[in-house]
Amino acid sequence: MLAEPLTLIQGGEALSALVPVYNADDSFWGLLSVVIDMKKLFKSVNLEKLDNHYRIAIRGKNGLGELGEFFMAISIF
C-alpha cells in the first residue's frame, strides 16, 4: 500500500509504503514501512526528461484508490 505524501521534518515530501513480509511457509510475518523521498524518486526515474506534453497524476488520497482525490499532478511541457 502506498500512502499519500507526508511532509518530512527535514523538509520536502515523501510517500510512505507498507510492504507485507511473509515467512518461508507463506504465513504472514508483519509489515515493513518504507519512506520514499518524492524528489529523489522523481529524479531517479528521470521524470523531467519526458517528452513534451505529458501529464502525470497520482490519485487515491486517504486510501480510497481510484475513488480518492488526486494528491500529485505534474505537467511537463
PDB file as gemmi writes it, atoms N, CA and C in Angstrom:
CRYST1    1.000    1.000    1.000  90.00  90.00  90.00 P 1                      
ATOM      1  N   MET A   1       0.838  -1.161   0.000  1.00  0.00           N  
ATOM      2  CA  MET A   1       0.000   0.000   0.000  1.00  0.00           C  
ATOM      3  C   MET A   1       0.888   1.232   0.000  1.00  0.00           C  
ATOM      4  N   LEU A   2       0.518   2.190  -0.806  1.00  0.00           N  
ATOM      5  CA  LEU A   2       1.258   3.440  -0.910  1.00  0.00           C  
ATOM      6  C   LEU A   2       0.382   4.554  -0.355  1.00  0.00           C  
ATOM      7  N   ALA A   3       0.890   5.303   0.605  1.00  0.00           N  
ATOM      8  CA  ALA A   3       0.114   6.368   1.232  1.00  0.00           C  
ATOM      9  C   ALA A   3       0.435   7.711   0.606  1.00  0.00           C  
ATOM     10  N   GLU A   4      -0.475   8.639   0.822  1.00  0.00           N  
ATOM     11  CA  GLU A   4      -0.329   9.986   0.284  1.00  0.00           C  
ATOM     12  C   GLU A   4       0.926  10.654   0.819  1.00  0.00           C  
ATOM     13  N   PRO A   5       1.332  11.755   0.210  1.00  0.00           N  
ATOM     14  CA  PRO A   5       2.565  12.424   0.637  1.00  0.00           C  
ATOM     15  C   PRO A   5       2.538  12.878   2.090  1.00  0.00           C  
ATOM     16  N   LEU A   6       3.694  12.750   2.714  1.00  0.00           N  
ATOM     17  CA  LEU A   6       3.906  13.226   4.081  1.00  0.00           C  
ATOM     18  C   LEU A   6       4.927  14.352   4.014  1.00  0.00           C  
ATOM     19  N   THR A   7       4.767  15.356   4.864  1.00  0.00           N  
ATOM     20  CA  THR A   7       5.766  16.411   4.954  1.00  0.00           C  
ATOM     21  C   THR A   7       6.855  15.933   5.908  1.00  0.00           C  
ATOM     22  N   LEU A   8       8.091  15.910   5.420  1.00  0.00           N  
ATOM     23  CA  LEU A   8       9.219  15.446   6.222  1.00  0.00           C  
ATOM     24  C   LEU A   8       9.705  16.545   7.161  1.00  0.00           C  
ATOM     25  N   ILE A   9      10.130  16.166   8.347  1.00  0.00           N  
ATOM     26  CA  ILE A   9      10.643  17.124   9.328  1.00  0.00           C  
ATOM     27  C   ILE A   9      11.837  17.879   8.765  1.00  0.00           C  
ATOM     28  N   GLN A  10      12.685  17.195   8.020  1.00  0.00           N  
ATOM     29  CA  GLN A  10      13.879  17.816   7.456  1.00  0.00           C  
ATOM     30  C   GLN A  10      13.588  18.559   6.157  1.00  0.00           C  
ATOM     31  N   GLY A  11      12.316  18.620   5.757  1.00  0.00           N  
ATOM     32  CA  GLY A  11      11.914  19.325   4.542  1.00  0.00           C  
ATOM     33  C   GLY A  11      11.595  18.371   3.417  1.00  0.00           C  
ATOM     34  N   GLY A  12      10.764  18.812   2.528  1.00  0.00           N  
ATOM     35  CA  GLY A  12      10.366  18.005   1.390  1.00  0.00           C  
ATOM     36  C   GLY A  12       9.186  17.106   1.707  1.00  0.00           C  
ATOM     37  N   GLU A  13       8.818  16.308   0.724  1.00  0.00           N  
ATOM     38  CA  GLU A  13       7.699  15.396   0.881  1.00  0.00           C  
ATOM     39  C   GLU A  13       8.140  13.975   0.558  1.00  0.00           C  
ATOM     40  N   ALA A  14       7.428  13.018   1.131  1.00  0.00           N  
ATOM     41  CA  ALA A  14       7.752  11.614   0.906  1.00  0.00           C  
ATOM     42  C   ALA A  14       6.468  10.805   0.790  1.00  0.00           C  
ATOM     43  N   LEU A  15       6.578   9.680   0.118  1.00  0.00           N  
ATOM     44  CA  LEU A  15       5.496   8.707   0.078  1.00  0.00           C  
ATOM     45  C   LEU A  15       5.824   7.633   1.106  1.00  0.00           C  
ATOM     46  N   SER A  16       4.822   7.088   1.714  1.00  0.00           N  
ATOM     47  CA  SER A  16       5.006   6.019   2.685  1.00  0.00           C  
ATOM     48  C   SER A  16       4.418   4.737   2.102  1.00  0.00           C  
ATOM     49  N   ALA A  17       5.194   3.685   2.106  1.00  0.00           N  
ATOM     50  CA  ALA A  17       4.731   2.408   1.568  1.00  0.00           C  
ATOM     51  C   ALA A  17       4.763   1.347   2.666  1.00  0.00           C  
ATOM     52  N   LEU A  18       3.736   0.531   2.703  1.00  0.00           N  
ATOM     53  CA  LEU A  18       3.704  -0.624   3.599  1.00  0.00           C  
ATOM     54  C   LEU A  18       3.855  -1.874   2.744  1.00  0.00           C  
ATOM     55  N   VAL A  19       4.836  -2.686   3.077  1.00  0.00           N  
ATOM     56  CA  VAL A  19       5.137  -3.884   2.305  1.00  0.00           C  
ATOM     57  C   VAL A  19       4.964  -5.102   3.205  1.00  0.00           C  
ATOM     58  N   PRO A  20       4.098  -6.055   2.823  1.00  0.00           N  
ATOM     59  CA  PRO A  20       3.925  -7.246   3.654  1.00  0.00           C  
ATOM     60  C   PRO A  20       5.150  -8.151   3.589  1.00  0.00           C  
ATOM     61  N   VAL A  21       5.474  -8.777   4.712  1.00  0.00           N  
ATOM     62  CA  VAL A  21       6.600  -9.720   4.793  1.00  0.00           C  
ATOM     63  C   VAL A  21       6.032 -11.084   5.198  1.00  0.00           C  
ATOM     64  N   TYR A  22       6.437 -12.126   4.467  1.00  0.00           N  
ATOM     65  CA  TYR A  22       5.936 -13.478   4.722  1.00  0.00           C  
ATOM     66  C   TYR A  22       7.070 -14.408   5.109  1.00  0.00           C  
ATOM     67  N   ASN A  23       6.771 -15.392   5.930  1.00  0.00           N  
ATOM     68  CA  ASN A  23       7.724 -16.440   6.291  1.00  0.00           C  
ATOM     69  C   ASN A  23       7.887 -17.389   5.112  1.00  0.00           C  
ATOM     70  N   ALA A  24       8.872 -18.286   5.212  1.00  0.00           N  
ATOM     71  CA  ALA A  24       9.134 -19.261   4.148  1.00  0.00           C  
ATOM     72  C   ALA A  24       7.920 -20.134   3.857  1.00  0.00           C  
ATOM     73  N   ASP A  25       7.059 -20.340   4.858  1.00  0.00           N  
ATOM     74  CA  ASP A  25       5.857 -21.161   4.649  1.00  0.00           C  
ATOM     75  C   ASP A  25       4.662 -20.326   4.170  1.00  0.00           C  
ATOM     76  N   ASP A  26       4.932 -19.101   3.722  1.00  0.00           N  
ATOM     77  CA  ASP A  26       3.924 -18.163   3.212  1.00  0.00           C  
ATOM     78  C   ASP A  26       2.966 -17.642   4.275  1.00  0.00           C  
ATOM     79  N   SER A  27       3.284 -17.816   5.549  1.00  0.00           N  
ATOM     80  CA  SER A  27       2.460 -17.224   6.597  1.00  0.00           C  
ATOM     81  C   SER A  27       2.899 -15.768   6.796  1.00  0.00           C  
ATOM     82  N   PHE A  28       1.952 -14.924   7.081  1.00  0.00           N  
ATOM     83  CA  PHE A  28       2.213 -13.510   7.261  1.00  0.00           C  
ATOM     84  C   PHE A  28       3.069 -13.281   8.499  1.00  0.00           C  
ATOM     85  N   TRP A  29       4.152 -12.521   8.372  1.00  0.00           N  
ATOM     86  CA  TRP A  29       5.045 -12.232   9.482  1.00  0.00           C  
ATOM     87  C   TRP A  29       4.814 -10.824  10.032  1.00  0.00           C  
ATOM     88  N   GLY A  30       4.640  -9.841   9.107  1.00  0.00           N  
ATOM     89  CA  GLY A  30       4.464  -8.461   9.538  1.00  0.00           C  
ATOM     90  C   GLY A  30       4.553  -7.499   8.373  1.00  0.00           C  
ATOM     91  N   LEU A  31       4.687  -6.222   8.701  1.00  0.00           N  
ATOM     92  CA  LEU A  31       4.763  -5.178   7.688  1.00  0.00           C  
ATOM     93  C   LEU A  31       6.087  -4.441   7.783  1.00  0.00           C  
ATOM     94  N   LEU A  32       6.586  -4.042   6.646  1.00  0.00           N  
ATOM     95  CA  LEU A  32       7.781  -3.222   6.550  1.00  0.00           C  
ATOM     96  C   LEU A  32       7.325  -1.847   6.083  1.00  0.00           C  
ATOM     97  N   SER A  33       7.686  -0.809   6.801  1.00  0.00           N  
ATOM     98  CA  SER A  33       7.320   0.549   6.432  1.00  0.00           C  
ATOM     99  C   SER A  33       8.512   1.200   5.742  1.00  0.00           C  
ATOM    100  N   VAL A  34       8.267   1.768   4.573  1.00  0.00           N  
ATOM    101  CA  VAL A  34       9.322   2.387   3.786  1.00  0.00           C  
ATOM    102  C   VAL A  34       8.922   3.820   3.470  1.00  0.00           C  
ATOM    103  N   VAL A  35       9.819   4.764   3.701  1.00  0.00           N  
ATOM    104  CA  VAL A  35       9.575   6.161   3.370  1.00  0.00           C  
ATOM    105  C   VAL A  35      10.384   6.484   2.121  1.00  0.00           C  
ATOM    106  N   ILE A  36       9.710   6.997   1.097  1.00  0.00           N  
ATOM    107  CA  ILE A  36      10.344   7.265  -0.197  1.00  0.00           C  
ATOM    108  C   ILE A  36      10.346   8.766  -0.450  1.00  0.00           C  
ATOM    109  N   ASP A  37      11.516   9.372  -0.539  1.00  0.00           N  
ATOM    110  CA  ASP A  37      11.645  10.799  -0.826  1.00  0.00           C  
ATOM    111  C   ASP A  37      11.151  11.047  -2.253  1.00  0.00           C  
ATOM    112  N   MET A  38      10.075  11.817  -2.391  1.00  0.00           N  
ATOM    113  CA  MET A  38       9.462  12.015  -3.701  1.00  0.00           C  
ATOM    114  C   MET A  38      10.399  12.710  -4.687  1.00  0.00           C  
ATOM    115  N   LYS A  39      11.101  13.728  -4.249  1.00  0.00           N  
ATOM    116  CA  LYS A  39      12.001  14.460  -5.140  1.00  0.00           C  
ATOM    117  C   LYS A  39      13.096  13.532  -5.683  1.00  0.00           C  
ATOM    118  N   LYS A  40      13.676  12.722  -4.803  1.00  0.00           N  
ATOM    119  CA  LYS A  40      14.719  11.793  -5.234  1.00  0.00           C  
ATOM    120  C   LYS A  40      14.149  10.702  -6.139  1.00  0.00           C  
ATOM    121  N   LEU A  41      12.946  10.227  -5.832  1.00  0.00           N  
ATOM    122  CA  LEU A  41      12.306   9.214  -6.672  1.00  0.00           C  
ATOM    123  C   LEU A  41      12.079   9.747  -8.074  1.00  0.00           C  
ATOM    124  N   PHE A  42      11.483  10.938  -8.164  1.00  0.00           N  
ATOM    125  CA  PHE A  42      11.202  11.513  -9.478  1.00  0.00           C  
ATOM    126  C   PHE A  42      12.486  11.781 -10.254  1.00  0.00           C  
ATOM    127  N   LYS A  43      13.542  12.202  -9.562  1.00  0.00           N  
ATOM    128  CA  LYS A  43      14.823  12.430 -10.229  1.00  0.00           C  
ATOM    129  C   LYS A  43      15.424  11.117 -10.730  1.00  0.00           C  
ATOM    130  N   SER A  44      15.333  10.065  -9.917  1.00  0.00           N  
ATOM    131  CA  SER A  44      15.945   8.783 -10.291  1.00  0.00           C  
ATOM    132  C   SER A  44      15.246   8.122 -11.480  1.00  0.00           C  
ATOM    133  N   VAL A  45      13.983   8.443 -11.706  1.00  0.00           N  
ATOM    134  CA  VAL A  45      13.272   7.868 -12.859  1.00  0.00           C  
ATOM    135  C   VAL A  45      13.259   8.833 -14.039  1.00  0.00           C  
ATOM    136  N   ASN A  46      14.065   9.919 -13.922  1.00  0.00           N  
ATOM    137  CA  ASN A  46      14.214  10.903 -14.996  1.00  0.00           C  
ATOM    138  C   ASN A  46      12.890  11.507 -15.433  1.00  0.00           C  
ATOM    139  N   LEU A  47      12.036  11.810 -14.481  1.00  0.00           N  
ATOM    140  CA  LEU A  47      10.729  12.374 -14.766  1.00  0.00           C  
ATOM    141  C   LEU A  47      10.831  13.654 -15.591  1.00  0.00           C  
ATOM    142  N   GLU A  48      11.849  14.466 -15.315  1.00  0.00           N  
ATOM    143  CA  GLU A  48      11.998  15.739 -16.015  1.00  0.00           C  
ATOM    144  C   GLU A  48      12.427  15.574 -17.472  1.00  0.00           C  
ATOM    145  N   LYS A  49      12.844  14.374 -17.853  1.00  0.00           N  
ATOM    146  CA  LYS A  49      13.314  14.149 -19.215  1.00  0.00           C  
ATOM    147  C   LYS A  49      12.241  13.591 -20.151  1.00  0.00           C  
ATOM    148  N   LEU A  50      11.023  13.489 -19.671  1.00  0.00           N  
ATOM    149  CA  LEU A  50       9.949  13.001 -20.538  1.00  0.00           C  
ATOM    150  C   LEU A  50       9.712  13.981 -21.677  1.00  0.00           C  
ATOM    151  N   ASP A  51       9.254  13.456 -22.799  1.00  0.00           N  
ATOM    152  CA  ASP A  51       8.973  14.313 -23.945  1.00  0.00           C  
ATOM    153  C   ASP A  51       7.835  15.276 -23.632  1.00  0.00           C  
ATOM    154  N   ASN A  52       7.623  16.218 -24.518  1.00  0.00           N  
ATOM    155  CA  ASN A  52       6.623  17.271 -24.335  1.00  0.00           C  
ATOM    156  C   ASN A  52       5.214  16.742 -24.123  1.00  0.00           C  
ATOM    157  N   HIS A  53       4.456  17.523 -23.367  1.00  0.00           N  
ATOM    158  CA  HIS A  53       3.004  17.350 -23.206  1.00  0.00           C  
ATOM    159  C   HIS A  53       2.576  16.083 -22.475  1.00  0.00           C  
ATOM    160  N   TYR A  54       3.324  15.687 -21.496  1.00  0.00           N  
ATOM    161  CA  TYR A  54       2.900  14.593 -20.632  1.00  0.00           C  
ATOM    162  C   TYR A  54       2.265  15.176 -19.383  1.00  0.00           C  
ATOM    163  N   ARG A  55       1.211  14.567 -18.924  1.00  0.00           N  
ATOM    164  CA  ARG A  55       0.601  14.936 -17.648  1.00  0.00           C  
ATOM    165  C   ARG A  55       0.576  13.682 -16.787  1.00  0.00           C  
ATOM    166  N   ILE A  56       1.107  13.803 -15.597  1.00  0.00           N  
ATOM    167  CA  ILE A  56       1.214  12.658 -14.700  1.00  0.00           C  
ATOM    168  C   ILE A  56       0.454  12.995 -13.418  1.00  0.00           C  
ATOM    169  N   ALA A  57      -0.353  12.068 -12.948  1.00  0.00           N  
ATOM    170  CA  ALA A  57      -1.110  12.298 -11.719  1.00  0.00           C  
ATOM    171  C   ALA A  57      -1.121  11.034 -10.878  1.00  0.00           C  
ATOM    172  N   ILE A  58      -1.116  11.224  -9.562  1.00  0.00           N  
ATOM    173  CA  ILE A  58      -1.238  10.112  -8.617  1.00  0.00           C  
ATOM    174  C   ILE A  58      -2.508  10.377  -7.822  1.00  0.00           C  
ATOM    175  N   ARG A  59      -3.375   9.391  -7.769  1.00  0.00           N  
ATOM    176  CA  ARG A  59      -4.639   9.586  -7.059  1.00  0.00           C  
ATOM    177  C   ARG A  59      -4.850   8.473  -6.051  1.00  0.00           C  
ATOM    178  N   GLY A  60      -5.801   8.672  -5.175  1.00  0.00           N  
ATOM    179  CA  GLY A  60      -6.124   7.657  -4.187  1.00  0.00           C  
ATOM    180  C   GLY A  60      -5.920   8.141  -2.770  1.00  0.00           C  
ATOM    181  N   LYS A  61      -5.979   9.456  -2.573  1.00  0.00           N  
ATOM    182  CA  LYS A  61      -5.757  10.041  -1.252  1.00  0.00           C  
ATOM    183  C   LYS A  61      -6.657   9.384  -0.213  1.00  0.00           C  
ATOM    184  N   ASN A  62      -6.124   9.237   0.992  1.00  0.00           N  
ATOM    185  CA  ASN A  62      -6.833   8.637   2.128  1.00  0.00           C  
ATOM    186  C   ASN A  62      -7.181   7.167   1.914  1.00  0.00           C  
ATOM    187  N   GLY A  63      -6.383   6.474   1.106  1.00  0.00           N  
ATOM    188  CA  GLY A  63      -6.585   5.038   0.905  1.00  0.00           C  
ATOM    189  C   GLY A  63      -7.815   4.694   0.088  1.00  0.00           C  
ATOM    190  N   LEU A  64      -8.340   5.640  -0.695  1.00  0.00           N  
ATOM    191  CA  LEU A  64      -9.568   5.396  -1.455  1.00  0.00           C  
ATOM    192  C   LEU A  64      -9.315   4.898  -2.871  1.00  0.00           C  
ATOM    193  N   GLY A  65      -8.059   4.668  -3.225  1.00  0.00           N  
ATOM    194  CA  GLY A  65      -7.752   4.151  -4.556  1.00  0.00           C  
ATOM    195  C   GLY A  65      -8.264   5.076  -5.642  1.00  0.00           C  
ATOM    196  N   GLU A  66      -8.835   4.504  -6.691  1.00  0.00           N  
ATOM    197  CA  GLU A  66      -9.288   5.318  -7.822  1.00  0.00           C  
ATOM    198  C   GLU A  66     -10.428   6.272  -7.459  1.00  0.00           C  
ATOM    199  N   LEU A  67     -11.062   6.078  -6.330  1.00  0.00           N  
ATOM    200  CA  LEU A  67     -12.123   6.981  -5.885  1.00  0.00           C  
ATOM    201  C   LEU A  67     -11.581   8.179  -5.104  1.00  0.00           C  
ATOM    202  N   GLY A  68     -10.328   8.089  -4.669  1.00  0.00           N  
ATOM    203  CA  GLY A  68      -9.717   9.174  -3.900  1.00  0.00           C  
ATOM    204  C   GLY A  68      -9.299  10.320  -4.791  1.00  0.00           C  
ATOM    205  N   GLU A  69      -9.142  11.481  -4.172  1.00  0.00           N  
ATOM    206  CA  GLU A  69      -8.746  12.651  -4.952  1.00  0.00           C  
ATOM    207  C   GLU A  69      -7.276  12.561  -5.372  1.00  0.00           C  
ATOM    208  N   PHE A  70      -6.907  13.382  -6.357  1.00  0.00           N  
ATOM    209  CA  PHE A  70      -5.518  13.451  -6.801  1.00  0.00           C  
ATOM    210  C   PHE A  70      -4.699  14.165  -5.742  1.00  0.00           C  
ATOM    211  N   PHE A  71      -3.513  13.638  -5.436  1.00  0.00           N  
ATOM    212  CA  PHE A  71      -2.661  14.330  -4.486  1.00  0.00           C  
ATOM    213  C   PHE A  71      -1.329  14.724  -5.100  1.00  0.00           C  
ATOM    214  N   MET A  72      -1.115  14.406  -6.345  1.00  0.00           N  
ATOM    215  CA  MET A  72       0.090  14.840  -7.048  1.00  0.00           C  
ATOM    216  C   MET A  72      -0.251  14.941  -8.522  1.00  0.00           C  
ATOM    217  N   ALA A  73      -0.016  16.082  -9.097  1.00  0.00           N  
ATOM    218  CA  ALA A  73      -0.227  16.267 -10.531  1.00  0.00           C  
ATOM    219  C   ALA A  73       0.941  17.068 -11.065  1.00  0.00           C  
ATOM    220  N   ILE A  74       1.509  16.599 -12.156  1.00  0.00           N  
ATOM    221  CA  ILE A  74       2.672  17.252 -12.744  1.00  0.00           C  
ATOM    222  C   ILE A  74       2.411  17.412 -14.239  1.00  0.00           C  
ATOM    223  N   SER A  75       2.616  18.592 -14.743  1.00  0.00           N  
ATOM    224  CA  SER A  75       2.545  18.814 -16.180  1.00  0.00           C  
ATOM    225  C   SER A  75       3.949  19.055 -16.670  1.00  0.00           C  
ATOM    226  N   ILE A  76       4.340  18.369 -17.692  1.00  0.00           N  
ATOM    227  CA  ILE A  76       5.688  18.520 -18.260  1.00  0.00           C  
ATOM    228  C   ILE A  76       5.525  18.948 -19.710  1.00  0.00           C  
ATOM    229  N   PHE A  77       5.987  20.153 -19.998  1.00  0.00           N  
ATOM    230  CA  PHE A  77       5.861  20.670 -21.364  1.00  0.00           C  
ATOM    231  C   PHE A  77       7.200  21.045 -21.907  1.00  0.00           C  
TER     232      PHE A  77                                                      
END                                                                             
